[in-house]
């Protein structure tokens, strides 16, 4: 990764917080390299993550929610 960006810059580009970006890196939604406490990622991988779903679970169709 020559042109690497950190979590703060990635958060600006994705409209998320730095903590949310770190969680995406830990879950491997965004390909990143952890160096010490810092996460570095390729800007192209951050742009690609914009078009991917965020991985959140949704309620299953037909399954009633508890009230």
N, C-alpha and C positions, 0 to 999 in steps of 0.2 A: 504494500500500500504506500505509494509515493505521495499522492494527494489525499491525505487522510484528514477527516474532520472529527471533532469531539462531540460529546453528547449535547452540549449547548447549541452548537450550530445545527446539528441534526434535528434538535427539538424545534428550532425556529423554522426549518424547512418543512417539517411535518405538522406543525401546529400542535405540538405536544409539550409536556414538561420534560426536563432532563431525566427525572426519575422514571417516567414512562418509557423513554428511549432506552435507558439502562435495562429495564425489564424486558423490552423487546430484544435487546442484545443477549441477555441471559437465556431467553426462551428460543434464541436462534431464529427469530423472525427477520432480524437484520443481521447480516454477516458482519462480524466485528472481531477485533482483537483486543483483549484486555492486557494492558501494560500497567502493572501495579494496581492502582485504584481507578485508572482512566480507561475508558473504552474509545478505540479509534475505529473508524469505518470509512469505506470508500464512498464518496459522494454519489456515485452511480448506484450503489446498493441502497442508499437512503432514498433516492428517487424511485427505484424499483419498488420499495416498500410502500410507497404512496398508493399504488394500484392493487396491492394485496389486502385481503381482509385482515383485520387486526387479531383474529384468533379468539375473539370472545365467543362464549357459548350463548346460544339463544334457546328459548323454551321450545321444547319439542311440540310439534303439531299434534293435537289430540290429547295431550296430557294436561290434566287439570292442575292448576296451581292451588296450593293450600292457602287458605285465608286466615 
